[in-house]
């Protein structure tokens, strides 16, 4: 019973606090501060003169941070069974381990341990970009970022449709311009896949200018595609704006069952209803 009580207490501390001043709140502030310092350390470490002058200090800070994040990850994995969703021993822990936030926690520390496992240092240098996942750890503590996750999940079908439509339009536009411009510029519009670079730059209205049509028909198509791109990329923006409006309205009117917005469990990322949360 004592071990079980300890497990529950650790679970409560690891959960995002809703009351300022309790143990969970202080732990949250500590982790958020450590994430901020790690982000600053990663930025400063990219400066050659700073890295050369403070190489030893940076390594010590990195080692201490990884140790803390590793302990946090293991404790979250151990206490996952307290959540009914992961109640089954072992299998519940494995299910928690593949949740998005748990994967972020793991990727945030893995690159540090790879050299000790005999992994090629060249691969380690590439994988050090995973240190960015330490910044993503802050998602569980910032309600606004959790809010974004809920909206994207709710609108995932509409967003998927808009992305598929965008790909189809990119393919059609690139194919048309390829057949129109290939003879005039075989080096730049060499194939449909290579023309897709021009298609992306045009649909997004970026227009880098490294590749552009020179024929009359090609210029006409380019202008039409650029205009279509303005409306095309407004589509997912409109979907997200609608989702945010619905979710914000639901938060302001919690008693309205039709516009009720779900909460997200800060520990496992599971979407739960307000009734469950209360």
C-alpha positions as CSV (number, residue, x, y, z in Angstrom):
1,X,0.0,0.0,0.0
2,X,2.9,2.3,0.8
3,X,4.4,1.8,-2.6
4,X,1.0,2.3,-4.2
5,X,0.6,5.6,-2.3
6,X,4.1,6.7,-3.4
7,X,3.2,5.9,-7.0
8,X,0.0,8.0,-6.8
9,X,1.9,10.9,-5.2
10,X,4.5,10.9,-8.0
11,X,1.8,10.7,-10.6
12,X,0.1,13.7,-9.1
13,X,3.3,15.7,-9.1
14,X,4.1,14.9,-12.7
15,X,0.6,15.9,-13.8
16,X,0.1,19.5,-14.9
17,X,-0.9,21.6,-11.9
18,X,-4.2,23.5,-11.8
19,X,-3.4,25.2,-8.6
20,X,-0.5,27.6,-8.1
21,X,1.8,26.9,-5.2
22,X,1.4,23.1,-4.8
23,X,4.2,20.6,-5.4
24,X,3.1,19.9,-9.0
25,X,3.1,23.6,-9.8
26,X,6.7,24.0,-8.6
27,X,7.7,20.9,-10.6
28,X,6.1,22.3,-13.7
29,X,7.9,25.6,-13.3
30,X,11.2,23.8,-12.8
31,X,10.8,21.7,-16.0
32,X,9.6,24.7,-18.0
33,X,12.7,26.7,-16.8
34,X,15.0,23.8,-17.6
35,X,13.5,23.5,-21.1
36,X,14.1,27.2,-21.6
37,X,17.7,26.9,-20.5
38,X,18.2,23.9,-22.8
39,X,16.9,25.9,-25.8
40,X,19.2,28.8,-24.9
41,X,22.1,26.3,-24.6
42,X,21.4,24.8,-28.0
43,X,21.4,28.3,-29.6
44,X,24.6,29.4,-27.9
45,X,26.3,26.0,-28.6
46,X,26.0,26.8,-32.4
47,X,28.3,29.8,-31.9
48,X,31.8,28.5,-32.6
49,X,33.6,30.9,-30.2
50,X,31.1,30.2,-27.4
51,X,31.4,26.4,-28.0
52,X,35.2,26.6,-27.9
53,X,35.3,28.7,-24.7
54,X,32.6,26.9,-22.7
55,X,32.7,23.4,-24.1
56,X,33.2,21.7,-20.7
57,X,30.5,23.7,-19.0
58,X,28.1,23.0,-21.9
59,X,28.7,19.3,-21.6
60,X,28.1,19.3,-17.8
61,X,24.9,21.2,-18.3
62,X,23.8,18.8,-21.1
63,X,24.5,15.8,-18.9
64,X,22.6,17.1,-15.9
65,X,19.7,18.1,-18.1
66,X,19.5,14.7,-19.7
67,X,19.7,13.0,-16.4
68,X,16.7,15.0,-15.1
69,X,14.7,14.5,-18.3
70,X,15.5,10.8,-18.2
71,X,14.3,10.4,-14.6
72,X,11.2,12.3,-15.5
73,X,10.5,10.0,-18.5
74,X,11.1,6.8,-16.4
75,X,8.8,8.1,-13.7
76,X,6.1,9.0,-16.2
77,X,6.4,5.5,-17.7
78,X,6.3,3.9,-14.2
79,X,3.2,5.8,-13.0
80,X,1.3,5.5,-16.3
81,X,-0.8,2.7,-14.9
82,X,-2.6,5.2,-12.6
83,X,-4.4,6.5,-15.7
84,X,-7.4,4.2,-16.4
85,X,-6.4,4.2,-20.1
86,X,-3.1,2.5,-19.3
87,X,-4.2,0.6,-16.2
88,X,-3.1,-2.8,-17.4
89,X,0.5,-3.5,-16.1
90,X,3.3,-3.7,-18.7
91,X,1.0,-3.5,-21.7
92,X,-0.4,-0.2,-20.4
93,X,3.1,1.1,-19.9
94,X,3.9,0.2,-23.5
95,X,0.8,1.9,-24.7
96,X,1.8,5.0,-22.9
97,X,5.3,4.8,-24.3
98,X,4.0,5.3,-27.9
99,X,1.8,8.3,-27.1
100,X,3.0,11.5,-28.7
101,X,4.2,13.2,-25.5
102,X,6.0,10.1,-24.3
103,X,7.8,9.8,-27.7
104,X,8.8,13.5,-27.5
105,X,10.2,12.8,-23.9
106,X,12.2,9.9,-25.2
107,X,13.6,11.6,-28.3
108,X,14.7,14.5,-26.2
109,X,17.3,12.4,-24.4
110,X,18.2,9.6,-26.8
111,X,20.9,11.5,-28.8
112,X,23.0,12.0,-25.6
113,X,23.2,8.2,-25.0
114,X,24.0,7.1,-28.5
115,X,27.8,7.6,-28.3
116,X,27.9,5.3,-25.3
117,X,26.2,2.6,-27.3
118,X,28.9,2.7,-30.0
119,X,26.8,4.6,-32.6
120,X,28.9,6.3,-35.3
121,X,29.6,9.9,-34.2
122,X,28.6,11.2,-37.7
123,X,25.1,9.8,-37.1
124,X,25.1,11.2,-33.6
125,X,25.8,14.7,-35.0
126,X,22.8,14.4,-37.3
127,X,20.6,13.1,-34.6
128,X,21.5,15.9,-32.2
129,X,18.8,17.9,-34.0
130,X,16.4,15.8,-31.8
131,X,17.5,18.1,-28.9
132,X,14.8,20.3,-30.4
133,X,12.3,17.9,-28.9
134,X,13.1,19.3,-25.5
135,X,11.4,22.5,-26.6
136,X,8.3,20.4,-27.6
137,X,8.1,19.1,-24.1
138,X,6.7,22.4,-23.1
139,X,3.5,21.5,-25.0
140,X,2.1,19.6,-22.0
141,X,2.5,22.7,-19.8
142,X,1.1,25.5,-22.0
143,X,-2.7,25.3,-22.3
144,X,-2.7,27.3,-25.6
145,X,-0.5,24.7,-27.3
146,X,-2.7,21.9,-26.1
147,X,-5.6,23.9,-27.4
148,X,-3.9,23.9,-30.9
149,X,-3.5,20.1,-30.7
150,X,-7.2,19.6,-29.9
151,X,-8.3,21.9,-32.8
152,X,-6.0,20.1,-35.3
153,X,-7.2,16.7,-34.2
154,X,-10.9,17.8,-34.5
155,X,-10.3,19.2,-38.0
156,X,-8.0,16.5,-39.2
157,X,-10.4,15.2,-41.9
158,X,-10.9,18.6,-43.4
159,X,-7.2,19.4,-43.3
160,X,-6.4,16.0,-44.9
161,X,-8.8,16.8,-47.7
162,X,-7.3,20.2,-48.3
163,X,-3.8,18.8,-48.3
164,X,-4.8,16.1,-50.8
165,X,-6.4,18.7,-53.0
166,X,-3.2,20.8,-52.8
167,X,-1.1,17.9,-53.9
168,X,-3.4,17.2,-56.9
169,X,-3.3,20.8,-58.0
170,X,0.5,20.9,-57.6
171,X,0.8,17.8,-59.8
172,X,-1.5,19.1,-62.5
173,X,0.2,22.6,-62.5
174,X,3.7,21.1,-62.7
175,X,2.6,18.7,-65.5
176,X,1.1,21.4,-67.6
177,X,4.0,23.8,-67.3
178,X,6.5,20.9,-67.9
179,X,4.9,20.1,-71.3
180,X,4.7,23.8,-72.2
181,X,8.2,24.8,-71.1
182,X,10.3,21.6,-71.6
183,X,11.4,22.4,-75.2
184,X,12.2,26.0,-74.4
185,X,14.1,25.2,-71.2
186,X,15.1,21.5,-71.1
187,X,17.7,22.2,-68.4
188,X,15.2,23.9,-65.9
189,X,12.0,22.0,-66.7
190,X,13.7,18.6,-67.2
191,X,11.0,16.5,-65.7
192,X,7.7,16.7,-63.9
193,X,9.3,16.1,-60.4
194,X,11.9,18.8,-61.1
195,X,9.1,21.2,-62.3
196,X,7.3,20.6,-58.9
197,X,9.9,22.9,-57.3
198,X,8.6,25.7,-59.5
199,X,5.1,24.6,-58.8
200,X,5.6,24.8,-55.0
201,X,7.3,28.2,-55.3
202,X,4.5,29.5,-57.5
203,X,1.5,28.1,-55.6
204,X,2.9,29.5,-52.4
205,X,3.4,32.8,-54.2
206,X,7.0,32.9,-53.0
207,X,8.5,33.0,-56.5
208,X,12.2,32.6,-55.9
209,X,13.0,33.5,-59.6
210,X,15.5,30.7,-60.1
211,X,13.0,28.9,-62.4
212,X,10.3,30.7,-64.4
213,X,8.4,30.2,-67.7
214,X,9.6,32.1,-70.8
215,X,6.9,31.1,-73.3
216,X,3.7,33.1,-73.7
217,X,1.5,30.1,-72.7
218,X,3.9,29.3,-69.8
219,X,3.6,32.8,-68.4
220,X,-0.2,32.7,-68.7
221,X,-0.3,29.4,-66.9
222,X,2.1,30.7,-64.3
223,X,0.0,33.7,-63.6
224,X,-3.2,31.6,-63.2
225,X,-1.5,29.1,-60.9
226,X,-0.1,31.9,-58.7
227,X,-3.6,33.4,-58.4
228,X,-5.0,30.0,-57.6
229,X,-2.3,29.5,-55.0
230,X,-3.6,32.5,-53.0
231,X,-7.0,30.9,-52.5
232,X,-5.6,27.4,-52.2
233,X,-3.5,28.1,-49.1
234,X,-6.2,30.2,-47.6
235,X,-8.3,27.0,-47.4
236,X,-6.5,25.2,-44.5
237,X,-6.1,28.6,-42.7
238,X,-9.9,29.0,-42.9
239,X,-10.4,25.5,-41.6
240,X,-8.1,26.1,-38.6
241,X,-9.7,29.5,-38.0
242,X,-13.2,27.9,-37.9
243,X,-11.9,25.2,-35.5
244,X,-10.4,27.8,-33.1
245,X,-13.6,29.9,-33.2
246,X,-15.7,26.8,-32.3
247,X,-13.3,25.7,-29.6
248,X,-13.1,29.2,-28.0
249,X,-16.9,29.5,-28.1
250,X,-17.2,26.1,-26.4
251,X,-14.7,27.2,-23.6
252,X,-16.8,30.4,-23.1
253,X,-20.1,28.5,-23.0
254,X,-19.2,25.2,-21.1
255,X,-22.9,24.4,-20.5
256,X,-23.7,24.3,-24.2
257,X,-23.6,20.6,-25.1
258,X,-23.6,21.3,-28.8
259,X,-20.3,23.4,-28.7
260,X,-18.6,21.6,-25.9
261,X,-14.9,21.4,-26.4
262,X,-12.9,18.4,-25.1
263,X,-10.0,18.6,-22.6
264,X,-6.7,16.9,-23.2
265,X,-5.2,14.8,-20.4
266,X,-1.8,16.5,-19.6
267,X,-0.2,13.2,-18.8
268,X,-1.2,11.0,-21.7
269,X,-2.6,13.3,-24.3
270,X,-6.0,11.6,-24.4
271,X,-9.0,13.7,-25.3
272,X,-11.6,13.6,-22.5
273,X,-14.9,15.3,-22.1
274,X,-15.7,17.9,-19.5
275,X,-17.9,15.4,-17.6
276,X,-14.9,13.0,-17.3
277,X,-12.6,15.9,-16.3
278,X,-14.9,16.9,-13.4
